[in-house]
């Protein structure tokens, strides 16, 4: 009977030791795999941000009332690889179109900004603009009057997204086509092929194509299609 008791104790001890070893092996295996999983997740995030979808923070009031300061939007980067941009779409484009190239940042600032951009938070320096396409290549555009009215191809454009019509922001007329690097057309200025004419919804507080002229389609980062923050403002664009 004593031998049987001792055998039972030894078996129980062996089971405990085996359990500890299995748990230790599991922890070691997890710690070994963790860096790989982190790198894999980081790589997937880079691919998604670069080629598919990215969150953007709205830093200014140029798109009020559609977008408020602090809103976050999702921008998809696929559709313009498959087709041309369309009027009334909201797009993000590179700040370099304004002739403002940003200085090179230290690598750790790039990493920090990347992490913030993944979450749709403002980075240390905003590099992109968000506006609405009002005309595309081949369109004629005119923006004038008191209050201002937008005319595309000789017809007044419907703009339900405007909160109010301004009376003093820059006009676009045949007299100013040359200044905007556009050809004079019968009913305004002609938007060159492969370019878009963008304006902010807050016309009296927006620096856009009325100042710098049409921008190249290749400068478009992507199409903003949904507001994701704050949750109460979740909506499509």
ZASENU-613849 format. One line per 3 residues: their letters; for each residue x, y, z of N, C-alpha, C, O. Coordinates in steps of 0.05 Angstrom, whole numbers, plus 32768, in hexadecimal, padded with zeros to 4 digits. Layout:
A) X/Y/Z/X/Y/Z/X/Y/Z/X/Y/Z | ...
# end
This chain:
XXX) 8010/7FE8/8000/8000/8000/8000/8011/8019/8000/800B/802D/7FF3 | 8028/8018/800F/803A/802F/8010/8046/8034/7FF5/8048/804C/7FED | 804D/801E/7FE7/8059/8022/7FCD/8045/802F/7FB9/804C/8040/7FA9
XXX) 802C/8026/7FBC/8017/8032/7FAA/8014/8050/7FB0/8011/8060/7F9D | 8014/8057/7FCA/8012/8073/7FD1/8029/8084/7FC6/8024/809A/7FBC | 8041/8079/7FC9/8059/8088/7FBF/8057/808B/7FA1/805F/80A0/7F96
XXX) 804E/8076/7F94/804C/8078/7F76/8038/808E/7F6E/803D/809D/7F5B | 8022/8090/7F7D/800E/80A5/7F76/8019/80C0/7F7A/8014/80D3/7F6A | 8029/80C4/7F90/8035/80DE/7F95/8049/80E5/7F7F/8049/80FC/7F76
XXX) 8059/80D2/7F76/806D/80D7/7F61/805F/80DE/7F47/8068/80F0/7F39 | 8049/80D0/7F41/803B/80D6/7F28/802F/80F2/7F28/802F/8100/7F14 | 8024/80FA/7F40/8018/8114/7F42/802E/812A/7F3F/802A/813E/7F31
XXX) 8045/8125/7F4B/805B/8138/7F49/8065/813A/7F2C/806B/814F/7F22 | 8066/8123/7F1E/806E/8123/7F03/805B/8132/7EF1/8063/8141/7EDF | 8041/812F/7EF7/802D/813E/7EE8/8030/815C/7EEC/802D/816C/7ED9
XXX) 8035/8164/7F05/8039/8181/7F0A/8052/818B/7EFC/8051/81A1/7EF0 | 8067/817C/7EFC/8080/8184/7EEE/807B/8186/7ED0/8084/8199/7EC3 | 806C/8173/7EC6/8065/8173/7EA9/8054/818B/7EA2/8058/8198/7E8D
XXX) 8041/8192/7EB4/8030/81A9/7EAF/8041/81C3/7EAE/803C/81D5/7E9E | 8054/81C5/7EC2/8065/81DD/7EC3/8075/81DF/7EA9/8078/81F5/7E9E | 8080/81C9/7EA0/8091/81C9/7E88/8080/81D1/7E6F/8089/81E1/7E5E
XXX) 8067/81C7/7E6E/8056/81CE/7E57/804F/81EC/7E57/804F/81F9/7E43 | 804A/81F6/7E70/8044/8213/7E72/805C/8224/7E6A/805A/8238/7E5D | 8074/821B/7E74/808C/822A/7E6D/8091/8229/7E4F/8099/823D/7E43
XXX) 808D/8212/7E43/8091/8210/7E26/807D/8222/7E17/8084/822E/7E03 | 8064/8223/7E21/8050/8235/7E14/8058/8252/7E16/8055/8261/7E02 | 8062/825A/7E2D/806A/8276/7E31/8082/827C/7E1F/8082/8291/7E12
XXX) 8095/826A/7E1E/80AD/826F/7E0D/80A5/8270/7DF0/80AE/8281/7DE1 | 8093/825E/7DE8/8089/825E/7DCC/807B/8278/7DC6/807E/8283/7DB0 | 806B/8282/7DD8/805C/829B/7DD4/806F/82B2/7DD1/806C/82C3/7DBF
XXX) 8083/82B3/7DE3/8097/82C9/7DE2/80A7/82C8/7DC9/80B0/82DD/7DBF | 80AC/82B0/7DBF/80BB/82AD/7DA6/80AB/82B7/7D8E/80B6/82C3/7D7C | 8091/82B1/7D8F/8080/82B8/7D78/8077/82D5/7D79/806F/82E0/7D64
XXX) 8077/82E1/7D90/806C/82FC/7D93/8079/8310/7D80/806B/831F/7D73 | 8094/8312/7D7F/80A0/8325/7D6D/8098/8320/7D50/8095/8333/7D40 | 8095/8307/7D48/808D/8301/7D2D/8071/830B/7D28/806B/8316/7D12
XXX) 805F/8306/7D3B/8043/830F/7D38/8042/832E/7D37/8032/8339/7D27 | 8052/833B/7D47/8052/8358/7D47/805C/8363/7D2C/8050/8375/7D21 | 8071/8357/7D22/807C/8360/7D08/8068/835A/7CF1/8064/836A/7CDF
XXX) 805A/8343/7CF3/8046/833C/7CDF/802F/8350/7CE0/8026/835A/7CCB | 8026/8357/7CF8/8010/836A/7CFB/8018/8385/7CF0/8009/8393/7CE3 | 8031/838D/7CF7/803B/83A7/7CED/803D/83A7/7CCF/8036/83BC/7CC2
XXX) 8046/8391/7CC3/8048/8390/7CA6/802D/8392/7C99/802A/839F/7C84 | 8019/8384/7CA4/7FFE/8385/7C99/7FF3/83A1/7C9B/7FE6/83AB/7C89 | 7FF8/83AE/7CB2/7FEF/83CA/7CB6/7FFB/83DD/7CA1/7FEE/83EE/7C96
XXX) 8015/83D9/7C9B/8022/83E9/7C87/8015/83E5/7C6C/8010/83F9/7C5D | 8010/83CC/7C65/8004/83C6/7C4B/7FE8/83D3/7C49/7FE1/83DF/7C35 | 7FD8/83D0/7C5E/7FBD/83DB/7C5E/7FBE/83FA/7C5C/7FB0/8405/7C4C
XXX) 7FD0/8406/7C6C/7FD2/8424/7C6C/7FDC/842E/7C51/7FD3/8443/7C47 | 7FEF/8420/7C45/7FFB/8429/7C2C/7FEA/8425/7C14/7FE8/8437/7C02 | 7FDC/840F/7C12/7FCE/8408/7BFA/7FB0/8406/7BFB/7FA2/8408/7BE7
XXX) 7FA4/8403/7C13/7F88/83FE/7C15/7F78/8414/7C23/7F6A/8423/7C16 | 7F7B/8416/7C3D/7F6B/8429/7C4D/7F7C/8436/7C62/7F8D/842A/7C6E | 7F77/8450/7C67/7F85/845F/7C7C/7F72/8472/7C8A/7F60/847D/7C7D
XXX) 7F76/8475/7CA4/7F66/8489/7CB3/7F74/84A4/7CB2/7F8C/84A5/7CB4 | 7F64/84B9/7CB0/7F6F/84D4/7CB0/7F60/84E6/7CC4/7F48/84E3/7CC8 | 7F70/84F7/7CD0/7F66/850A/7CE4/7F60/8525/7CD6/7F70/852D/7CC5
XXX) 7F4A/8531/7CDC/7F42/854B/7CD0/7F4D/8562/7CE1/7F43/8566/7CF7 | 7F61/8571/7CD7/7F6E/8585/7CE8/7F63/85A1/7CE6/7F69/85B3/7CF6 | 7F52/85A6/7CD2/7F48/85C1/7CCD/7F2A/85C2/7CC7/7F1D/85AD/7CC6
XXX) 7F20/85DA/7CC5/7F03/85DE/7CC0/7EFC/85E2/7CA3/7EE6/85EB/7C9D | 7F0E/85DB/7C91/7F09/85E1/7C74/7EF3/85D0/7C68/7EE8/85D7/7C53 | 7EEB/85BA/7C75/7ED6/85A9/7C6B/7EBC/85A9/7C7B/7EAB/8599/7C78
XXX) 7EBA/85BD/7C8E/7EA2/85C0/7C9D/7E8B/85C8/7C8A/7E90/85D8/7C78 | 7E73/85BD/7C8D/7E69/85AD/7CA3/7E6C/858F/7C9F/7E66/857F/7CB2 | 7E76/8587/7C88/7E78/856A/7C82/7E8B/855D/7C96/7E85/8547/7CA0
XXX) 7EA2/856A/7C9B/7EB6/855F/7CAD/7EBE/8574/7CC1/7EC3/858B/7CBA | 7EBF/856C/7CDB/7EC6/857F/7CF0/7EE3/857A/7CF9/7EEE/8564/7CF4 | 7EEF/858E/7D05/7F0A/858B/7D10/7F09/8574/7D24/7EF8/8573/7D36
XXX) 7F1C/8561/7D21/7F1E/854B/7D34/7F10/8532/7D29/7F14/851C/7D35 | 7F01/8534/7D14/7EF5/851C/7D08/7F0A/850A/7CFD/7F21/8513/7CF7 | 7F04/84F0/7CFB/7F16/84DD/7CEE/7F06/84CF/7CD8/7EF0/84C7/7CDB
XXX) 7F13/84CD/7CC1/7F06/84C1/7CAA/7F18/84AA/7C9F/7F30/84A9/7CA3 | 7F0A/8497/7C92/7F19/8481/7C85/7F1B/8489/7C67/7F09/8492/7C5B | 7F33/8484/7C5D/7F39/848A/7C41/7F42/8471/7C33/7F55/8464/7C3B
XXX) 7F33/846A/7C1E/7F3B/8452/7C0E/7F4C/845A/7BF7/7F49/846F/7BEB | 7F60/8449/7BF0/7F74/8450/7BDC/7F72/843E/7BC3/7F85/843E/7BB3 | 7F5C/8430/7BBF/7F5A/841D/7BAA/7F4B/8427/7B92/7F53/8423/7B7B
XXX) 7F35/8436/7B96/7F23/843D/7B80/7F30/844D/7B6A/7F2A/8449/7B53 | 7F43/845F/7B71/7F4F/846F/7B5D/7F64/8461/7B4D/7F6E/846B/7B38 | 7F6C/8449/7B56/7F7D/8438/7B46/7F6D/8429/7B30/7F78/841F/7B1D
XXX) 7F53/8428/7B35/7F41/841A/7B23/7F30/842C/7B12/7F25/8424/7AFD | 7F2D/8445/7B1A/7F1C/8458/7B0B/7F23/8475/7B12/7F35/847A/7B23 | 7F16/8487/7B05/7F1C/84A4/7B08/7F0B/84B0/7B1F/7EF6/84A6/7B26
XXX) 7F16/84C5/7B2C/7F07/84D2/7B41/7EEE/84DF/7B36/7EED/84E7/7B1E | 7EDA/84E2/7B47/7EC0/84ED/7B3E/7EBA/8507/7B4E/7EC3/850B/7B64 | 7EA9/8518/7B41/7EA1/8530/7B4F/7E92/852A/7B69/7E85/8515/7B6B
XXX) 7E96/853B/7B7C/7E89/853A/7B97/7E96/8526/7BAA/7E8E/8524/7BC1 | 7EA9/8516/7BA0/7EB8/8504/7BB2/7ECB/8515/7BC4/7ED6/8529/7BBB | 7ECE/850C/7BDD/7EE0/8519/7BF0/7EFB/8509/7BEE/7EFB/84F1/7BF1
XXX) 7F10/8518/7BE9/7F2A/850B/7BE5/7F40/8517/7BF7/7F3F/852E/7BFF | 7F53/8506/7BFD/7F6C/850F/7C0B/7F82/8511/7BF6/7F85/84FF/7BE6 | 7F91/8526/7BF7/7FA7/8529/7BE4/7FC0/8534/7BF1/7FBE/8540/7C07
XXX) 7FD7/8530/7BE5/7FF0/8537/7BF0/7FF3/8555/7BF4/7FEC/8565/7BE2 | 7FFE/855D/7C0B/8002/857A/7C11/8016/8587/7BFE/8017/859F/7BFC | 8026/8576/7BF1/803B/8581/7BDF/802F/8591/7BC8/803E/85A0/7BBB
XXX) 8016/858D/7BC2/800A/859C/7BAC/800A/85BA/7BB2/8007/85CB/7BA0 | 800C/85C1/7BCB/800E/85DE/7BD3/802B/85E8/7BD3/8030/85FE/7BDC | 803D/85D7/7BCA/8059/85DE/7BCA/8066/85DE/7BE5/8079/85ED/7BEA
XXX) 805B/85CE/7BF8/8065/85CD/7C13/8070/85B2/7C19/8061/85A0/7C23 | 8088/85AE/7C13/8095/8594/7C19/809E/8594/7C36/80AA/85A7/7C40 | 8098/857E/7C44/809F/857C/7C60/80BC/8573/7C64/80C6/8564/7C54
XXX) 80CA/857D/7C79/80E5/8574/7C7D/80E6/8556/7C85/80D3/854C/7C90 | 80FD/854A/7C80/8101/852E/7C88/8100/852C/7CA7/810C/853D/7CB4 | 80F3/8518/7CB1/80F1/8513/7CCE/8103/84FD/7CD7/8109/84EB/7CC7
XXX) 810C/84FD/7CF0/811B/84E6/7CFA/810B/84CD/7CF8/80F2/84CE/7CF8 | 8118/84B5/7CF7/810A/849C/7CF4/80F5/8497/7D0A/80E0/848C/7D05 | 80FC/849F/7D23/80EA/849A/7D38/80D0/84AB/7D37/80BB/84A3/7D40
XXX) 80D3/84C3/7D2A/80BB/84D3/7D26/80A9/84C7/7D11/8091/84C7/7D13 | 80B6/84BB/7CFC/80A7/84AD/7CE7/8097/8496/7CF3/8080/8492/7CEC | 80A4/8487/7D05/8097/8470/7D12/807F/8479/7D23/8069/846E/7D21
XXX) 8084/848E/7D32/806E/8499/7D44/8057/84A3/7D33/8040/849E/7D39 | 805D/84B2/7D1E/8048/84BD/7D0D/8039/84A6/7CFF/8021/84A8/7CFC | 8047/8491/7CF7/803A/847A/7CEB/8025/846E/7CFD/800F/8468/7CF5
XXX) 802D/846A/7D16/801B/845F/7D2A/8003/8471/7D2F/7FEC/8467/7D31 | 8007/848B/7D30/7FF1/849D/7D34/7FDE/849D/7D1B/7FC6/849F/7D1E | 7FEA/849C/7D03/7FD9/849C/7CEB/7FC8/8483/7CE9/7FB2/8484/7CDF
XXX) 7FD3/846C/7CF3/7FC3/8454/7CF2/7FA9/8457/7D02/7F95/844B/7CFB | 7FAA/8467/7D17/7F93/846C/7D28/7F83/8484/7D1F/7F6F/848B/7D2C | 7F8C/8491/7D0A/7F7E/84A9/7D01/7F82/84C1/7D12/7F72/84D3/7D13
XXX) 7F99/84C1/7D20/7FA0/84D7/7D32/7FB2/84EB/7D23/7FBF/84E3/7D10 | 7FB2/8504/7D2B/7FC3/8517/7D1D/7FE1/8511/7D22/7FE9/850A/7D38 | 7FF0/8512/7D0D/800D/850D/7D0F/801B/8528/7D16/800E/853D/7D18
XXX) 8035/8526/7D1A/8044/853E/7D22/8041/8555/7D0D/8042/856C/7D14 | 803F/854D/7CF4/803C/8561/7CDF/8028/8556/7CCB/802C/8541/7CBF | 8012/8565/7CC6/7FFE/855C/7CB3/8009/855E/7C97/8014/8573/7C8F
XXX) 8007/8548/7C88/8013/8547/7C6D/7FFE/8547/7C57/8006/8548/7C3F | 7FE5/8546/7C5D/7FD1/8542/7C49/7FB9/8555/7C4D/7FB5/855F/7C63 | 7FAB/855A/7C37/7F93/856B/7C38/7F7A/855A/7C30/7F7D/8546/7C23
XXX) 7F63/8563/7C39/7F4A/8555/7C32/7F37/856A/7C27/7F31/857E/7C34 | 7F2D/8566/7C0F/7F1A/8578/7C01/7F06/8568/7BF1/7F07/854F/7BF0 | 7EF4/8576/7BE4/7EE0/856A/7BD3/7EE6/8570/7BB6/7EEC/8586/7BAF
XXX) 7EE3/855B/7BA5/7EE6/855F/7B88/7ECD/856D/7B7E/7EB7/8563/7B81 | 7ED0/8584/7B71/7EB9/8591/7B65/7EBA/8590/7B46/7EA5/8594/7B39 | 7ED1/858A/7B3B/7ED4/8588/7B1E/7EEB/8576/7B17/7EFF/8574/7B26
XXX) 7EE8/8568/7B00/7EFD/8555/7AF7/7F08/855E/7ADC/7EFD/8571/7AD0 | 7F1C/8550/7AD2/7F27/8557/7AB9/7F13/8559/7AA2/7F02/8547/7A9F | 7F14/856F/7A93/7F01/8573/7A7D/7EE9/8584/7A85/7EDB/858D/7A73
XXX) 7EE4/8588/7A9F/7ECE/8599/7AA8/7ED6/85B7/7AA5/7EEE/85BE/7AA7 | 7EC2/85C8/7AA1/7EC6/85E4/7AA4/7EBA/85ED/7ABF/7EA5/85E3/7AC7 | 7EC7/85FF/7ACC/7EBE/8607/7AE7/7EBD/8625/7AE9/7ECE/8634/7ADF
XXX) 7EA9/862E/7AF7/7EA7/864B/7AFD/7E9B/864D/7B1A/7E88/863F/7B21 | 7EA7/865F/7B29/7E9E/8663/7B45/7E9E/8681/7B4B/7EB3/868D/7B4E | 7E86/868C/7B4C/7E84/86A9/7B4F/7E68/86B1/7B58/7E57/86A0/7B5C
XXX) 7E64/86CB/7B5C/7E4B/86D5/7B65/7E4A/86DC/7B82/7E5C/86D6/7B91 | 7E34/86EA/7B8A/7E30/86F1/7BA6/7E14/86E9/7BAE/7E01/86F8/7BA7 | 7E10/86D3/7BBC/7E25/86C1/7BC6/7E31/86B0/7BAF/7E26/86AF/7B99
XXX) 7E47/86A4/7BB5/7E55/8694/7BA1/7E44/867C/7B98/7E37/866F/7BA8 | 7E46/8676/7B7E/7E39/865F/7B72/7E4D/864F/7B62/7E5F/865B/7B55 | 7E4B/8635/7B62/7E5D/8624/7B53/7E4F/861A/7B39/7E39/8610/7B3A
XXX) 7E5D/861E/7B23/7E52/8616/7B09/7E66/8602/7AFC/7E7D/8608/7AFA | 7E5B/85EB/7AF4/7E6B/85D6/7AE7/7E5F/85D1/7ACC/7E48/85CA/7AC9 | 7E6F/85D4/7AB7/7E67/85D0/7A9B/7E4D/85E0/7A95/7E3B/85D6/7A87
XXX) 7E4C/85F8/7AA0/7E36/860A/7A99/7E1D/8606/7AAA/7E09/8615/7AA6 | 7E1D/85F3/7ABC/7E06/85EE/7ACD/7E0D/85F3/7AEB/7E23/85EB/7AF4 | 7DFA/85FF/7AFA/7DFF/8603/7B16/7E00/85E8/7B24/7DEE/85D8/7B21
XXX) 7E15/85E4/7B34/7E18/85CB/7B42/7E07/85CA/7B5B/7E04/85DE/7B69 | 7DFC/85B2/7B61/7DEE/85AE/7B7A/7E02/85A8/7B90/7E12/8596/7B8D | 7E01/85B7/7BA6/7E14/85B4/7BBB/7E05/85B2/7BD6/7E07/85C5/7BE6
XXX) 7DF8/859C/7BDC/7DE9/859A/7BF5/7DFA/8598/7C0D/7DF0/859B/7C24 | 7E14/8594/7C0A/7E26/8591/7C20/7E2F/85AC/7C2C/7E3C/85AC/7C40 | 7E29/85C2/7C1F/7E31/85DC/7C28/7E1F/85E6/7C3F/7E06/85E3/7C3E
XXX) 7E2B/85F1/7C54/7E1C/85FC/7C6A/7E11/8618/7C63/7DFB/861F/7C6A | 7E21/8627/7C55/7E19/8641/7C4C/7E2A/8649/7C34/7E3F/863D/7C2F | 7E21/865C/7C24/7E2F/8665/7C0D/7E3E/867E/7C14/7E33/8692/7C1E
XXX) 7E58/867E/7C0E/7E69/8695/7C15/7E66/86AB/7C01/7E5B/86A7/7BEB | 7E6F/86C2/7C08/7E6D/86DA/7BF7/7E87/86E7/7BF0/7E88/86FA/7BE0 | 7E9D/86DD/7BFC/7EB6/86EC/7BF8/7ECE/86DA/7BF3/7EE5/86E5/7BF0
XXX) 7ECB/86C0/7BF0/7EE2/86AF/7BEB/7EEB/86B1/7BCE/7EDC/86BC/7BBE | 7F03/86A7/7BC7/7F0D/86AA/7BAC/7EFA/869F/7B97/7EEE/868A/7B9A | 7EF7/86AE/7B81/7EE6/86A6/7B6B/7EF7/8696/7B56/7F10/8698/7B56
XXX) 7EE9/8688/7B45/7EF6/867B/7B2E/7EE6/8684/7B15/7ED0/867C/7B10 | 7EF3/8696/7B05/7EE6/86A1/7AED/7EFA/869F/7AD6/7F11/8699/7ADA | 7EF0/86A4/7ABE/7F02/86A3/7AA7/7F19/86B6/7AA9/7F2E/86B2/7A9D
XXX) 7F16/86CC/7AB8/7F2C/86DF/7ABB/7F43/86D3/7ACB/7F5A/86DC/7AC9 | 7F3D/86C0/7ADC/7F52/86B5/7AEE/7F5C/869A/7AE5/7F6C/868E/7AF4 | 7F55/8690/7ACE/7F5D/8675/7AC5/7F7C/8673/7AC3/7F88/8660/7ACC
XXX) 7F88/8687/7AB7/7FA5/8686/7AB3/7FB4/8685/7ACE/7FC7/8676/7AD1 | 7FAA/8693/7AE2/7FB7/8693/7AFD/7FB6/8677/7B08/7FC8/866F/7B17 | 7FA1/8667/7B02/7F9E/864C/7B0D/7FA9/8637/7AFA/7FA4/861F/7AFE
XXX) 7FB7/8640/7AE5/7FC2/862E/7AD1/7FAD/861D/7AC3/7FAF/8605/7AC0 | 7F97/862B/7ABC/7F81/861E/7AAE/7F7A/862D/7A95/7F7F/8645/7A93 | 7F70/861F/7A81/7F69/862B/7A68/7F4E/8639/7A6B/7F3C/8630/7A7A
XXX) 7F4A/864F/7A5C/7F31/865D/7A5C/7F1C/864E/7A4B/7F22/8646/7A34 | 7F05/8649/7A56/7EF0/863B/7A48/7ED8/864E/7A44/7ED8/8664/7A4F | 7EC4/8646/7A35/7EAD/8657/7A2F/7E9E/865E/7A48/7E93/8674/7A4B
XXX) 7E9E/864C/7A5C/7E8E/8651/7A74/7EA0/864E/7A8D/7E97/8643/7AA1 | 7EB8/8659/7A8C/7EC9/8658/7AA4/7EE5/864F/7A9D/7EF1/8656/7A89 | 7EF0/863E/7AAF/7F0B/8633/7AAB/7F0A/8615/7AA6/7EF9/8607/7AB2
XXX) 7F1B/860B/7A95/7F1B/85EF/7A8E/7F2F/85DF/7AA0/7F46/85E6/7AA2 | 7F25/85CB/7AAE/7F36/85B9/7ABE/7F45/85A7/7AAC/7F39/8598/7A9C | 7F60/85A7/7AAD/7F70/8595/7A9C/7F6B/8578/7AA1/7F62/8570/7AB7
XXX) 7F70/8567/7A8D/7F6E/854B/7A90/7F81/8541/7AA6/7F96/854D/7AAA | 7F79/852C/7AB3/7F89/851F/7AC9/7F8C/8532/7AE1/7F9E/852E/7AF1 | 7F7B/8546/7AE3/7F7B/8557/7AFB/7F5F/855A/7B06/7F4B/8554/7AF9
XXX) 7F5E/8562/7B1F/7F44/8567/7B2C/7F44/8583/7B39/7F59/858D/7B40 | 7F2C/858E/7B3B/7F29/85A8/7B49/7F1B/85A3/7B63/7F05/8598/7B64 | 7F28/85AA/7B79/7F1D/85A4/7B94/7F17/85BD/7BA3/7F24/85D2/7BA0
XXX) 7F03/85BB/7BB4/7EFB/85D2/7BC6/7EF2/85C6/7BE1/7EE8/85B0/7BE2 | 7EF6/85D6/7BF6/7EEC/85CF/7C10/7ECF/85D6/7C12/7EC6/85E9/7C06 | 7EC0/85C7/7C22/7EA3/85CD/7C26/7E9F/85E7/7C35/7E8B/85F4/7C32
XXX) 7EB3/85EF/7C45/7EB3/8608/7C53/7EC1/861D/7C41/7ED8/8624/7C46 | 7EB3/8626/7C2D/7EBF/8635/7C17/7ECE/864E/7C21/7EE2/8656/7C14 | 7EC5/865B/7C36/7ED2/8673/7C3F/7EEA/866E/7C51/7EF8/8681/7C5A
XXX) 7EF0/8655/7C56/7F07/864E/7C67/7F15/8635/7C5C/7F1A/8622/7C6A | 7F1C/8636/7C42/7F28/861F/7C36/7F3D/8628/7C21/7F36/8638/7C0F | 7F55/861E/7C23/7F6A/8622/7C0F/7F69/860B/7BFC/7F6F/85F4/7C04
XXX) 7F61/8610/7BE3/7F5C/85FA/7BD1/7F63/8602/7BB4/7F73/8613/7BB0 | 7F56/85F5/7BA1/7F5D/85FA/7B85/7F56/8616/7B7B/7F60/861E/7B66 | 7F46/8624/7B8A/7F41/8641/7B83/7F5B/8651/7B87/7F5D/8667/7B7D
XXX) 7F6D/8646/7B97/7F87/8654/7B9C/7F9E/8648/7B8C/7FAE/8657/7B81 | 7F9F/862D/7B8B/7FB6/8620/7B7F/7FAF/8614/7B64/7FC1/8609/7B56 | 7F96/8614/7B5C/7F8E/8608/7B43/7F89/85EA/7B46/7F8B/85DF/7B5C
XXX) 7F83/85DC/7B30/7F7D/85BF/7B30/7F96/85B0/7B3A/7FAD/85B9/7B36 | 7F91/8598/7B45/7FA8/8588/7B4E/7FA8/856E/7B3E/7F93/8565/7B34 | 7FC0/8563/7B3B/7FC3/854A/7B2C/7FB5/8532/7B3A/7FB7/8530/7B53
XXX) 7FA9/8521/7B2B/7F9C/850A/7B37/7FB0/84F8/7B45/7FA9/84EB/7B59 | 7FC9/84F8/7B3C/7FDD/84E7/7B49/7FE4/84F0/7B65/7FF0/84E1/7B75 | 7FDC/8508/7B6C/7FE0/8512/7B87/7FCB/8509/7B9B/7FCD/850E/7BB3
XXX) 7FB6/84FD/7B91/7FA0/84F3/7BA3/7FAA/84DC/7BB3/7FB5/84C8/7BA8 | 7FA7/84DD/7BCD/7FAE/84C7/7BDF/7F98/84B3/7BE0/7F9D/849B/7BE0 | 7F7F/84BC/7BE0/7F68/84A9/7BE0/7F4E/84B7/7BE3/7F4C/84CF/7BE6
XXX) 7F39/84A7/7BE4/7F1D/84B0/7BE5/7F13/84AD/7C01/7F11/8496/7C0B | 7F0C/84C3/7C0F/7F00/84C2/7C2A/7EE3/84B9/7C27/7ED3/84C7/7C1A | 7EDC/84A3/7C34/7EC1/8498/7C2F/7EB0/8495/7C48/7E98/8490/7C46
XXX) 7EBC/8498/7C60/7EAB/8495/7C78/7EB8/84A4/7C90/7ED1/84A4/7C92 | 7EA8/84B1/7CA0/7EB1/84BD/7CB9/7EAF/84A7/7CCF/7E99/849C/7CD3 | 7EC5/84A1/7CDD/7EC5/848C/7CF1/7EC7/8497/7D0D/7EC3/8488/7D21
XXX) 7ECD/84B1/7D10/7ECF/84BC/7D2B/7EC8/84DA/7D2A/7ECF/84E8/7D17 | 7EB8/84E3/7D3E/7EAD/84D5/7D55/7E96/84C2/7D4C/7E8A/84C6/7D37 | 7E91/84AE/7D5D/7E7C/849A/7D56/7E61/84A6/7D4F/7E53/849B/7D3E
XXX) 7E5A/84BC/7D5D/7E3F/84C7/7D58/7E3D/84D3/7D3C/7E27/84D8/7D31 | 7E54/84D9/7D2F/7E54/84E4/7D14/7E5A/84D0/7CFF/7E5F/84D7/7CE8 | 7E5A/84B6/7D06/7E61/84A1/7CF3/7E4E/84A3/7CDB/7E35/84A2/7CDE
XXX) 7E5A/84A7/7CC3/7E49/84AA/7CAB/7E5A/84A7/7C92/7E73/84AA/7C94 | 7E4E/84A2/7C7C/7E5C/84A1/7C62/7E60/84BD/7C57/7E53/84D0/7C5F | 7E72/84BF/7C45/7E78/84D9/7C38/7E72/84D8/7C1A/7E75/84EB/7C0C
# end
